[in-house]
Amino acid sequence: MTPRTTRKLLLSTAALLLAAAGCRPQEGETVRIGVAIPAATTGGRSVQRGVELAVEEFNAAGRLRGRTVELDVRDDGGSPGQAIVVAAALRDDPRVVAVVGHVNSSATLAAAGVYNDPRNGLLEISPTASSPQVSGAGPWTFRVSPTDLAYGPAIARWLAGEGNRRAAVLYLNDEYGRHLAQSFAASFEEGRGAVVALDPFLPGTLEDEEALSAYLTRSMRRGMDALVIAGTAEDARWIVPAARRAGHGGPIVGADGLLGIEGFGAGVDGTYLSAAFFADSPSEEARRFVQAYAERWGELPNADGALAYDAARVVLRALVEGGLSRRAVRDYVSGIGTTHPAFPGVTGEIRFDENGDAADKAVAVGVVRDGRVTQVGS
């Protein structure tokens, strides 16, 4: 064997040993957690703030025997392509022991292919990805959000309970919008409601009010008494005022994608949304969190911030109870609710099933009034 061949073999063996060790931080190093968000969106900002609050509280409590936790925040732009780039950079940094993110479903799914590297896995725990396809994306992928299979039926049950029998759906033509629209329509029709229109749209096309009004006018002619938006707050800021100007006086409702819509002014008042958390949640743990978040950031948290806070605290609990290596963190998280106690989150108790989903998470309904969202049902 030549010296060059021997050197290559030694380097290769060292790399495999590093992977096998789970990329554990060395003595005296800070412990690094990645955060992957679409930084320009209201959801991305809320997620970052929720994670930062959790880590600040954790470091202040000194839970890691002198070590501190630091964040590596990366902007994936909500794009699957950029999410892959961000995921690869975080995976290849041995100082990173886990990632809170990504935020939207398509980015989470794209990144899962990177994090679930069989030789160098890295825990990905999404606060907010709700697509059913995230279930079982890989042994290193988890989420704390309910799925669209919970949000869609929750909207359907609430509308039916309020006496609405004919609904039209406008959905963002991506992973999130399609699954939410489908789960709502199936549940609404099962409850003997009628879906009178099911129309897709693309990002950036809603400022053309003439085209948008054509959809709305047709749905109204078909007798819609409720409008469902399977999209984001940025989409709804255009749809809601256009629907009111077109003469629709019935409820307009969406799911967790509408979080942050209350910041778009009086034109969106009266919009309903379903989410895993609202700031007027009655639990003691939630009230403590709301107060701490408001003091830190000068605003009330929405569900994105609360879910991110819970996701970060799940990882932090794993560091304390499980260990500092990537494998130890992942193994502890996978056992939460089975071999380890359920986690008492501000969004409700968290336990993970075999698909990495938070089982049995509750969904509530809230309404936008004067720049705030108030819970009205569950």
TIRO-217592 format. One record per residue (C-alpha): chain; residue in three letters; x, y, z. Coordinates in nm, 4 decimals, decimal comma. Layout:
// TIRO-217592
+-------+------+----------+----------+----------+
! kette ! rest !        x !        y !        z !
+-------+------+----------+----------+----------+
!     A !  ALA !        X !        Y !        Z !
...
+-------+------+----------+----------+----------+
// end
This chain:
// TIRO-217592
+-------+------+----------+----------+----------+
! kette ! rest !        x !        y !        z !
+-------+------+----------+----------+----------+
!     A !  MET !   0,0000 !   0,0000 !   0,0000 !
!     A !  THR !   0,1481 !   0,3377 !  -0,1013 !
!     A !  PRO !   0,1750 !   0,6298 !   0,1488 !
!     A !  ARG !  -0,0844 !   0,8206 !  -0,0576 !
!     A !  THR !  -0,3300 !   0,5291 !  -0,0430 !
!     A !  THR !  -0,2723 !   0,4911 !   0,3310 !
!     A !  ARG !  -0,3408 !   0,8611 !   0,3872 !
!     A !  LYS !  -0,6668 !   0,8392 !   0,1879 !
!     A !  LEU !  -0,7757 !   0,5372 !   0,3899 !
!     A !  LEU !  -0,7023 !   0,7122 !   0,7205 !
!     A !  LEU !  -0,8947 !   1,0247 !   0,6147 !
!     A !  SER !  -1,1888 !   0,8143 !   0,4998 !
!     A !  THR !  -1,1916 !   0,6210 !   0,8287 !
!     A !  ALA !  -1,1792 !   0,9463 !   1,0270 !
!     A !  ALA !  -1,4749 !   1,0827 !   0,8358 !
!     A !  LEU !  -1,6788 !   0,7698 !   0,9040 !
!     A !  LEU !  -1,5907 !   0,7825 !   1,2726 !
!     A !  LEU !  -1,7030 !   1,1454 !   1,2885 !
!     A !  ALA !  -2,0369 !   1,0533 !   1,1320 !
!     A !  ALA !  -2,0752 !   0,7590 !   1,3673 !
!     A !  ALA !  -2,0108 !   0,9864 !   1,6643 !
!     A !  GLY !  -2,3138 !   1,1881 !   1,5594 !
!     A !  CYS !  -2,1214 !   1,5152 !   1,5179 !
!     A !  ARG !  -2,1064 !   1,5756 !   1,8924 !
!     A !  PRO !  -1,9736 !   1,9233 !   1,9866 !
!     A !  GLN !  -1,6301 !   1,9187 !   2,1463 !
!     A !  GLU !  -1,5726 !   2,0158 !   2,5080 !
!     A !  GLY !  -1,6029 !   2,3914 !   2,5618 !
!     A !  GLU !  -1,7874 !   2,4568 !   2,2352 !
!     A !  THR !  -2,1267 !   2,6142 !   2,2150 !
!     A !  VAL !  -2,4057 !   2,3890 !   2,0925 !
!     A !  ARG !  -2,5494 !   2,5082 !   1,7638 !
!     A !  ILE !  -2,9103 !   2,4705 !   1,6439 !
!     A !  GLY !  -3,0022 !   2,5598 !   1,2882 !
!     A !  VAL !  -3,3139 !   2,7635 !   1,2088 !
!     A !  ALA !  -3,4451 !   2,7506 !   0,8510 !
!     A !  ILE !  -3,7095 !   3,0088 !   0,7587 !
!     A !  PRO !  -3,8410 !   3,2219 !   0,4725 !
!     A !  ALA !  -3,7080 !   3,5409 !   0,6290 !
!     A !  ALA !  -3,9198 !   3,7884 !   0,4309 !
!     A !  THR !  -4,2547 !   3,6426 !   0,5448 !
!     A !  THR !  -4,4583 !   3,7066 !   0,8588 !
!     A !  GLY !  -4,4451 !   3,3332 !   0,9344 !
!     A !  GLY !  -4,0681 !   3,3242 !   0,9066 !
!     A !  ARG !  -4,0321 !   3,6184 !   1,1422 !
!     A !  SER !  -4,2673 !   3,4624 !   1,3981 !
!     A !  VAL !  -4,0831 !   3,1299 !   1,3863 !
!     A !  GLN !  -3,7454 !   3,2960 !   1,4386 !
!     A !  ARG !  -3,8764 !   3,4960 !   1,7340 !
!     A !  GLY !  -4,0307 !   3,1901 !   1,8972 !
!     A !  VAL !  -3,7045 !   2,9955 !   1,8686 !
!     A !  GLU !  -3,4950 !   3,2862 !   1,9928 !
!     A !  LEU !  -3,7149 !   3,3295 !   2,3009 !
!     A !  ALA !  -3,6892 !   2,9591 !   2,3871 !
!     A !  VAL !  -3,3101 !   2,9602 !   2,3534 !
!     A !  GLU !  -3,2673 !   3,2845 !   2,5499 !
!     A !  GLU !  -3,4691 !   3,1401 !   2,8383 !
!     A !  PHE !  -3,2760 !   2,8127 !   2,8215 !
!     A !  ASN !  -2,9345 !   2,9805 !   2,8248 !
!     A !  ALA !  -3,0380 !   3,2065 !   3,1130 !
!     A !  ALA !  -3,1323 !   2,8975 !   3,3153 !
!     A !  GLY !  -2,7889 !   2,7379 !   3,2560 !
!     A !  ARG !  -2,9289 !   2,3943 !   3,1740 !
!     A !  LEU !  -2,6239 !   2,2595 !   2,9834 !
!     A !  ARG !  -2,3629 !   2,2652 !   3,2588 !
!     A !  GLY !  -2,1813 !   2,5750 !   3,1417 !
!     A !  ARG !  -2,2417 !   2,5349 !   2,7694 !
!     A !  THR !  -2,4644 !   2,7759 !   2,5809 !
!     A !  VAL !  -2,6827 !   2,7218 !   2,2771 !
!     A !  GLU !  -2,6444 !   2,9464 !   1,9734 !
!     A !  LEU !  -2,8552 !   2,9713 !   1,6594 !
!     A !  ASP !  -2,7532 !   2,9517 !   1,2955 !
!     A !  VAL !  -3,0430 !   3,1211 !   1,1145 !
!     A !  ARG !  -3,0673 !   3,0544 !   0,7402 !
!     A !  ASP !  -3,3094 !   3,1980 !   0,4841 !
!     A !  ASP !  -3,4577 !   2,9354 !   0,2523 !
!     A !  GLY !  -3,6938 !   3,1844 !   0,0869 !
!     A !  GLY !  -3,9728 !   2,9276 !   0,1135 !
!     A !  SER !  -3,8249 !   2,7678 !  -0,1998 !
!     A !  PRO !  -3,7640 !   2,3922 !  -0,2258 !
!     A !  GLY !  -3,4444 !   2,4536 !  -0,4244 !
!     A !  GLN !  -3,3027 !   2,6982 !  -0,1711 !
!     A !  ALA !  -3,4177 !   2,4734 !   0,1143 !
!     A !  ILE !  -3,1934 !   2,1979 !  -0,0225 !
!     A !  VAL !  -2,8958 !   2,4367 !  -0,0284 !
!     A !  VAL !  -2,9656 !   2,5538 !   0,3284 !
!     A !  ALA !  -3,0156 !   2,1971 !   0,4521 !
!     A !  ALA !  -2,6868 !   2,0810 !   0,3004 !
!     A !  ALA !  -2,4966 !   2,3665 !   0,4650 !
!     A !  LEU !  -2,6472 !   2,2882 !   0,8057 !
!     A !  ARG !  -2,5989 !   1,9122 !   0,7692 !
!     A !  ASP !  -2,2336 !   1,9554 !   0,6735 !
!     A !  ASP !  -2,1553 !   2,1772 !   0,9743 !
!     A !  PRO !  -2,0580 !   1,9345 !   1,2547 !
!     A !  ARG !  -2,1398 !   2,1993 !   1,5157 !
!     A !  VAL !  -2,5120 !   2,1850 !   1,4286 !
!     A !  VAL !  -2,6966 !   1,9185 !   1,6293 !
!     A !  ALA !  -3,0545 !   1,9845 !   1,5102 !
!     A !  VAL !  -3,2620 !   2,2166 !   1,2892 !
!     A !  VAL !  -3,5882 !   2,3923 !   1,3720 !
!     A !  GLY !  -3,7485 !   2,4280 !   1,0298 !
!     A !  HIS !  -3,8386 !   2,4431 !   0,7625 !
!     A !  VAL !  -4,1573 !   2,6520 !   0,7705 !
!     A !  ASN !  -4,3625 !   2,5613 !   0,4639 !
!     A !  SER !  -4,4361 !   2,2068 !   0,3548 !
!     A !  SER !  -4,2618 !   2,2097 !   0,0170 !
!     A !  ALA !  -3,9366 !   2,3361 !   0,1685 !
!     A !  THR !  -3,9619 !   2,0857 !   0,4542 !
!     A !  LEU !  -4,0103 !   1,7967 !   0,2131 !
!     A !  ALA !  -3,7261 !   1,9060 !  -0,0139 !
!     A !  ALA !  -3,4889 !   1,9457 !   0,2802 !
!     A !  ALA !  -3,5887 !   1,6081 !   0,4258 !
!     A !  GLY !  -3,3947 !   1,4348 !   0,1494 !
!     A !  VAL !  -3,0800 !   1,6058 !   0,2785 !
!     A !  TYR !  -3,1343 !   1,5690 !   0,6521 !
!     A !  ASN !  -3,2165 !   1,1991 !   0,6203 !
!     A !  ASP !  -2,8688 !   1,1184 !   0,4913 !
!     A !  PRO !  -2,8020 !   0,7625 !   0,6152 !
!     A !  ARG !  -2,4366 !   0,8465 !   0,6856 !
!     A !  ASN !  -2,4813 !   1,1939 !   0,8347 !
!     A !  GLY !  -2,8383 !   1,2443 !   0,9539 !
!     A !  LEU !  -2,9574 !   1,5673 !   1,1169 !
!     A !  LEU !  -3,2827 !   1,6184 !   1,3068 !
!     A !  GLU !  -3,5306 !   1,8377 !   1,1173 !
!     A !  ILE !  -3,8270 !   1,9444 !   1,3324 !
!     A !  SER !  -4,0707 !   2,1667 !   1,1479 !
!     A !  PRO !  -4,2896 !   2,3933 !   1,3576 !
!     A !  THR !  -4,5492 !   2,4542 !   1,0884 !
!     A !  ALA !  -4,5314 !   2,2212 !   0,7862 !
!     A !  SER !  -4,8775 !   2,0660 !   0,7574 !
!     A !  SER !  -4,8781 !   1,8645 !   0,4330 !
!     A !  PRO !  -4,9717 !   1,4976 !   0,4875 !
!     A !  GLN !  -4,6695 !   1,4069 !   0,2729 !
!     A !  VAL !  -4,4357 !   1,5165 !   0,5528 !
!     A !  SER !  -4,5578 !   1,2111 !   0,7480 !
!     A !  GLY !  -4,2922 !   0,9454 !   0,7228 !
!     A !  ALA !  -4,0533 !   1,1675 !   0,5237 !
!     A !  GLY !  -3,7669 !   0,9972 !   0,7049 !
!     A !  PRO !  -3,6447 !   0,8949 !   1,0510 !
!     A !  TRP !  -3,4795 !   1,2343 !   1,1037 !
!     A !  THR !  -3,7882 !   1,4449 !   1,0128 !
!     A !  PHE !  -4,0484 !   1,5514 !   1,2717 !
!     A !  ARG !  -4,3083 !   1,8250 !   1,3117 !
!     A !  VAL !  -4,5121 !   1,9752 !   1,5953 !
!     A !  SER !  -4,7915 !   2,1205 !   1,3791 !
!     A !  PRO !  -5,1205 !   1,9434 !   1,3114 !
!     A !  THR !  -5,1532 !   1,8271 !   0,9511 !
!     A !  ASP !  -5,3881 !   1,9521 !   0,6800 !
!     A !  LEU !  -5,5890 !   1,6397 !   0,7566 !
!     A !  ALA !  -5,6775 !   1,8172 !   1,0832 !
!     A !  TYR !  -5,7041 !   2,1776 !   0,9582 !
!     A !  GLY !  -5,9321 !   2,1078 !   0,6612 !
!     A !  PRO !  -6,1921 !   1,9085 !   0,8562 !
!     A !  ALA !  -6,1797 !   2,1633 !   1,1414 !
!     A !  ILE !  -6,2786 !   2,4382 !   0,8970 !
!     A !  ALA !  -6,5487 !   2,2165 !   0,7466 !
!     A !  ARG !  -6,7010 !   2,1289 !   1,0851 !
!     A !  TRP !  -6,6983 !   2,4889 !   1,2016 !
!     A !  LEU !  -6,8636 !   2,6201 !   0,8826 !
!     A !  ALA !  -7,1294 !   2,3495 !   0,8955 !
!     A !  GLY !  -7,1921 !   2,4254 !   1,2620 !
!     A !  GLU !  -7,2531 !   2,7890 !   1,1704 !
!     A !  GLY !  -7,5133 !   2,6871 !   0,9121 !
!     A !  ASN !  -7,3042 !   2,7231 !   0,5948 !
!     A !  ARG !  -7,3870 !   2,4592 !   0,3338 !
!     A !  ARG !  -7,2289 !   2,5876 !   0,0080 !
!     A !  ALA !  -6,8597 !   2,6773 !   0,0023 !
!     A !  ALA !  -6,6184 !   2,7956 !  -0,2648 !
!     A !  VAL !  -6,2447 !   2,7298 !  -0,2326 !
!     A !  LEU !  -5,9565 !   2,9381 !  -0,3664 !
!     A !  TYR !  -5,6324 !   2,7476 !  -0,3163 !
!     A !  LEU !  -5,2658 !   2,8241 !  -0,3638 !
!     A !  ASN !  -5,1420 !   2,5773 !  -0,6246 !
!     A !  ASP !  -4,8624 !   2,4271 !  -0,4170 !
!     A !  GLU !  -4,8184 !   2,1395 !  -0,1733 !
!     A !  TYR !  -4,9872 !   2,3238 !   0,1117 !
!     A !  GLY !  -5,2803 !   2,4704 !  -0,0795 !
!     A !  ARG !  -5,3731 !   2,1554 !  -0,2688 !
!     A !  HIS !  -5,3762 !   1,9284 !   0,0364 !
!     A !  LEU !  -5,5705 !   2,1765 !   0,2485 !
!     A !  ALA !  -5,8297 !   2,2290 !  -0,0262 !
!     A !  GLN !  -5,8712 !   1,8556 !  -0,0772 !
!     A !  SER !  -5,9039 !   1,7724 !   0,2926 !
!     A !  PHE !  -6,1568 !   2,0537 !   0,3427 !
!     A !  ALA !  -6,3655 !   1,9560 !   0,0391 !
!     A !  ALA !  -6,3770 !   1,5880 !   0,1347 !
!     A !  SER !  -6,4839 !   1,6636 !   0,4918 !
!     A !  PHE !  -6,7352 !   1,9332 !   0,3946 !
!     A !  GLU !  -6,9028 !   1,7085 !   0,1376 !
!     A !  GLU !  -6,9038 !   1,4169 !   0,3811 !
!     A !  GLY !  -7,1011 !   1,6443 !   0,6136 !
!     A !  ARG !  -7,3491 !   1,7033 !   0,3295 !
!     A !  GLY !  -7,2132 !   2,0409 !   0,2299 !
!     A !  ALA !  -7,1551 !   2,1357 !  -0,1345 !
!     A !  VAL !  -6,8295 !   2,2711 !  -0,2784 !
!     A !  VAL !  -6,9520 !   2,5010 !  -0,5569 !
!     A !  ALA !  -6,6055 !   2,5986 !  -0,6862 !
!     A !  LEU !  -6,2501 !   2,4732 !  -0,6382 !
!     A !  ASP !  -6,0107 !   2,7159 !  -0,8092 !
!     A !  PRO !  -5,6289 !   2,7335 !  -0,7976 !
!     A !  PHE !  -5,4122 !   3,0437 !  -0,8089 !
!     A !  LEU !  -5,0396 !   3,1108 !  -0,8316 !
!     A !  PRO !  -4,8346 !   3,3412 !  -0,6072 !
!     A !  GLY !  -4,8203 !   3,6984 !  -0,7333 !
!     A !  THR !  -5,1355 !   3,6749 !  -0,9471 !
!     A !  LEU !  -5,3910 !   3,8117 !  -0,7018 !
!     A !  GLU !  -5,3194 !   4,1809 !  -0,7511 !
!     A !  ASP !  -5,5104 !   4,1524 !  -1,0800 !
!     A !  GLU !  -5,8506 !   4,2223 !  -0,9262 !
!     A !  GLU !  -6,0333 !   4,1830 !  -1,2546 !
!     A !  ALA !  -5,9264 !   3,8189 !  -1,2817 !
!     A !  LEU !  -5,9840 !   3,7596 !  -0,9098 !
!     A !  SER !  -6,3309 !   3,9127 !  -0,9274 !
!     A !  ALA !  -6,4217 !   3,6745 !  -1,2086 !
!     A !  TYR !  -6,3601 !   3,3775 !  -0,9779 !
!     A !  LEU !  -6,5537 !   3,5373 !  -0,6947 !
!     A !  THR !  -6,8488 !   3,6465 !  -0,9091 !
!     A !  ARG !  -6,8850 !   3,2987 !  -1,0573 !
!     A !  SER !  -6,8800 !   3,1406 !  -0,7097 !
!     A !  MET !  -7,1426 !   3,3849 !  -0,5860 !
!     A !  ARG !  -7,3653 !   3,3026 !  -0,8836 !
!     A !  ARG !  -7,3354 !   2,9387 !  -0,7808 !
!     A !  GLY !  -7,4725 !   3,0288 !  -0,4391 !
!     A !  MET !  -7,1649 !   3,0191 !  -0,2148 !
!     A !  ASP !  -7,2367 !   3,1196 !   0,1419 !
!     A !  ALA !  -6,8742 !   3,0759 !   0,2603 !
!     A !  LEU !  -6,5343 !   3,1349 !   0,0982 !
!     A !  VAL !  -6,2365 !   2,9185 !   0,1974 !
!     A !  ILE !  -5,8833 !   3,0433 !   0,1288 !
!     A !  ALA !  -5,6263 !   2,7631 !   0,1181 !
!     A !  GLY !  -5,3269 !   2,9938 !   0,1024 !
!     A !  THR !  -5,1212 !   3,2421 !   0,3001 !
!     A !  ALA !  -5,1837 !   3,5692 !   0,4783 !
!     A !  GLU !  -5,0125 !   3,7470 !   0,1882 !
!     A !  ASP !  -5,2688 !   3,5882 !  -0,0470 !
!     A !  ALA !  -5,5657 !   3,6595 !   0,1770 !
!     A !  ARG !  -5,4784 !   4,0298 !   0,2048 !
!     A !  TRP !  -5,5904 !   4,0572 !  -0,1600 !
!     A !  ILE !  -5,8711 !   3,8026 !  -0,1619 !
!     A !  VAL !  -6,0656 !   3,9214 !   0,1430 !
!     A !  PRO !  -6,1164 !   4,2866 !   0,0384 !
!     A !  ALA !  -6,1909 !   4,1778 !  -0,3209 !
!     A !  ALA !  -6,4585 !   3,9359 !  -0,1977 !
!     A !  ARG !  -6,6198 !   4,2076 !   0,0128 !
!     A !  ARG !  -6,6173 !   4,4521 !  -0,2767 !
!     A !  ALA !  -6,7759 !   4,1842 !  -0,4961 !
!     A !  GLY !  -7,0637 !   4,1643 !  -0,2483 !
!     A !  HIS !  -6,9859 !   3,8489 !  -0,0500 !
!     A !  GLY !  -7,1182 !   3,9013 !   0,3010 !
!     A !  GLY !  -7,0677 !   3,5501 !   0,4383 !
!     A !  PRO !  -6,7727 !   3,4065 !   0,6292 !
!     A !  ILE !  -6,4228 !   3,3953 !   0,4808 !
!     A !  VAL !  -6,2045 !   3,1342 !   0,6472 !
!     A !  GLY !  -5,8603 !   2,9798 !   0,6119 !
!     A !  ALA !  -5,6169 !   2,7670 !   0,8067 !
!     A !  ASP !  -5,2774 !   2,8269 !   0,9659 !
!     A !  GLY !  -5,1424 !   2,9749 !   0,6430 !
!     A !  LEU !  -5,3423 !   3,2887 !   0,7255 !
!     A !  LEU !  -5,1483 !   3,3505 !   1,0459 !
!     A !  GLY !  -5,0343 !   3,7116 !   1,0479 !
!     A !  ILE !  -5,3288 !   3,8367 !   0,8422 !
!     A !  GLU !  -5,4362 !   4,0558 !   1,1332 !
!     A !  GLY !  -5,1466 !   4,2861 !   1,0461 !
!     A !  PHE !  -5,2978 !   4,3864 !   0,7111 !
!     A !  GLY !  -5,5465 !   4,6408 !   0,8421 !
!     A !  ALA !  -5,9205 !   4,6844 !   0,8724 !
!     A !  GLY !  -5,9872 !   4,5366 !   0,5274 !
!     A !  VAL !  -5,9345 !   4,1841 !   0,6629 !
!     A !  ASP !  -6,1473 !   4,2209 !   0,9775 !
!     A !  GLY !  -6,3967 !   3,9399 !   1,0165 !
!     A !  THR !  -6,1700 !   3,6785 !   0,8570 !
!     A !  TYR !  -6,1690 !   3,3413 !   1,0341 !
!     A !  LEU !  -5,8732 !   3,1057 !   1,0556 !
!     A !  SER !  -5,7931 !   2,7740 !   1,2182 !
!     A !  ALA !  -5,4670 !   2,7280 !   1,4034 !
!     A !  ALA !  -5,2999 !   2,5251 !   1,6750 !
!     A !  PHE !  -5,2745 !   2,8243 !   1,9094 !
!     A !  PHE !  -5,4213 !   3,1665 !   1,9773 !
!     A !  ALA !  -5,2843 !   3,4255 !   2,2173 !
!     A !  ASP !  -5,5937 !   3,4098 !   2,4395 !
!     A !  SER !  -5,5419 !   3,0372 !   2,5076 !
!     A !  PRO !  -5,6552 !   2,9709 !   2,8658 !
!     A !  SER !  -5,3765 !   2,7368 !   2,9814 !
!     A !  GLU !  -5,1329 !   2,8600 !   3,2444 !
!     A !  GLU !  -4,8291 !   2,7610 !   3,0363 !
!     A !  ALA !  -4,9693 !   2,9477 !   2,7346 !
!     A !  ARG !  -5,0352 !   3,2617 !   2,9391 !
!     A !  ARG !  -4,6769 !   3,2600 !   3,0680 !
!     A !  PHE !  -4,5458 !   3,2242 !   2,7137 !
!     A !  VAL !  -4,7691 !   3,5014 !   2,5768 !
!     A !  GLN !  -4,6483 !   3,7397 !   2,8455 !
!     A !  ALA !  -4,2806 !   3,6550 !   2,7875 !
!     A !  TYR !  -4,3159 !   3,6830 !   2,4080 !
!     A !  ALA !  -4,4961 !   4,0175 !   2,4312 !
!     A !  GLU !  -4,2339 !   4,1570 !   2,6682 !
!     A !  ARG !  -3,9499 !   4,0394 !   2,4419 !
!     A !  TRP !  -4,0932 !   4,1344 !   2,1016 !
!     A !  GLY !  -4,3581 !   4,3991 !   2,1708 !
!     A !  GLU !  -4,6391 !   4,1999 !   2,0082 !
!     A !  LEU !  -4,8622 !   3,9041 !   2,0813 !
!     A !  PRO !  -4,7495 !   3,5658 !   1,9469 !
!     A !  ASN !  -4,9432 !   3,3775 !   1,6831 !
!     A !  ALA !  -4,9452 !   3,0011 !   1,6305 !
!     A !  ASP !  -4,6273 !   3,0118 !   1,4179 !
!     A !  GLY !  -4,4350 !   3,1661 !   1,7053 !
!     A !  ALA !  -4,5886 !   2,9323 !   1,9625 !
!     A !  LEU !  -4,5218 !   2,6179 !   1,7569 !
!     A !  ALA !  -4,1630 !   2,7308 !   1,6956 !
!     A !  TYR !  -4,1192 !   2,7925 !   2,0676 !
!     A !  ASP !  -4,2407 !   2,4385 !   2,1358 !
!     A !  ALA !  -4,0243 !   2,2866 !   1,8608 !
!     A !  ALA !  -3,7152 !   2,4584 !   1,9989 !
!     A !  ARG !  -3,7929 !   2,3506 !   2,3535 !
!     A !  VAL !  -3,8363 !   1,9900 !   2,2378 !
!     A !  VAL !  -3,4815 !   2,0036 !   2,0968 !
!     A !  LEU !  -3,3490 !   2,1705 !   2,4120 !
!     A !  ARG !  -3,5127 !   1,9052 !   2,6295 !
!     A !  ALA !  -3,3453 !   1,6397 !   2,4136 !
!     A !  LEU !  -3,0050 !   1,8021 !   2,4652 !
!     A !  VAL !  -3,0475 !   1,7858 !   2,8432 !
!     A !  GLU !  -3,2140 !   1,4460 !   2,8727 !
!     A !  GLY !  -3,0756 !   1,2629 !   2,5694 !
!     A !  GLY !  -2,7274 !   1,3983 !   2,4983 !
!     A !  LEU !  -2,5376 !   1,6383 !   2,2752 !
!     A !  SER !  -2,4804 !   1,4258 !   1,9668 !
!     A !  ARG !  -2,7103 !   1,4353 !   1,6647 !
!     A !  ARG !  -2,8070 !   1,0732 !   1,7152 !
!     A !  ALA !  -2,8824 !   1,1254 !   2,0852 !
!     A !  VAL !  -3,1057 !   1,4246 !   2,0096 !
!     A !  ARG !  -3,2924 !   1,2391 !   1,7354 !
!     A !  ASP !  -3,3393 !   0,9245 !   1,9439 !
!     A !  TYR !  -3,4730 !   1,1176 !   2,2419 !
!     A !  VAL !  -3,7202 !   1,3167 !   2,0289 !
!     A !  SER !  -3,8494 !   1,0024 !   1,8574 !
!     A !  GLY !  -3,9352 !   0,8570 !   2,1984 !
!     A !  ILE !  -4,1312 !   1,1568 !   2,3302 !
!     A !  GLY !  -4,4718 !   1,0248 !   2,4310 !
!     A !  THR !  -4,3660 !   0,6596 !   2,4294 !
!     A !  THR !  -4,0334 !   0,5721 !   2,5919 !
!     A !  HIS !  -4,0006 !   0,9306 !   2,7221 !
!     A !  PRO !  -4,2676 !   1,1521 !   2,8803 !
!     A !  ALA !  -4,4954 !   1,3591 !   2,6567 !
!     A !  PHE !  -4,3774 !   1,7187 !   2,6219 !
!     A !  PRO !  -4,6005 !   1,9861 !   2,7847 !
!     A !  GLY !  -4,5995 !   2,2482 !   2,5084 !
!     A !  VAL !  -4,7746 !   2,5838 !   2,5041 !
!     A !  THR !  -4,9688 !   2,4534 !   2,2012 !
!     A !  GLY !  -5,0744 !   2,1421 !   2,3921 !
!     A !  GLU !  -4,9149 !   1,8142 !   2,4862 !
!     A !  ILE !  -4,6694 !   1,6800 !   2,2282 !
!     A !  ARG !  -4,6091 !   1,3113 !   2,1609 !
!     A !  PHE !  -4,4612 !   1,1779 !   1,8385 !
!     A !  ASP !  -4,5953 !   0,8818 !   1,6453 !
!     A !  GLU !  -4,4009 !   0,6467 !   1,4188 !
!     A !  ASN !  -4,4258 !   0,8954 !   1,1290 !
!     A !  GLY !  -4,2683 !   1,1858 !   1,3202 !
!     A !  ASP !  -4,6068 !   1,3596 !   1,3548 !
!     A !  ALA !  -4,7331 !   1,5208 !   1,6733 !
!     A !  ALA !  -5,0284 !   1,2949 !   1,7476 !
!     A !  ASP !  -5,3737 !   1,4283 !   1,8382 !
!     A !  LYS !  -5,2897 !   1,7992 !   1,8280 !
!     A !  ALA !  -5,6012 !   2,0143 !   1,8745 !
!     A !  VAL !  -5,7091 !   2,2840 !   1,6272 !
!     A !  ALA !  -5,8990 !   2,6013 !   1,7241 !
!     A !  VAL !  -6,0822 !   2,8670 !   1,5208 !
!     A !  GLY !  -6,0291 !   3,2402 !   1,5652 !
!     A !  VAL !  -6,1556 !   3,5635 !   1,4110 !
!     A !  VAL !  -5,9684 !   3,8820 !   1,3201 !
!     A !  ARG !  -6,0954 !   4,1967 !   1,4933 !
!     A !  ASP !  -5,9117 !   4,5312 !   1,5188 !
!     A !  GLY !  -5,5675 !   4,3872 !   1,4487 !
!     A !  ARG !  -5,6005 !   4,0889 !   1,6836 !
!     A !  VAL !  -5,7185 !   3,7287 !   1,6558 !
!     A !  THR !  -5,9610 !   3,6001 !   1,9187 !
!     A !  GLN !  -6,0483 !   3,2349 !   1,9626 !
!     A !  VAL !  -6,4138 !   3,1585 !   1,8885 !
!     A !  GLY !  -6,4256 !   2,7784 !   1,8731 !
!     A !  SER !  -6,2324 !   2,4539 !   1,8696 !
+-------+------+----------+----------+----------+
// end
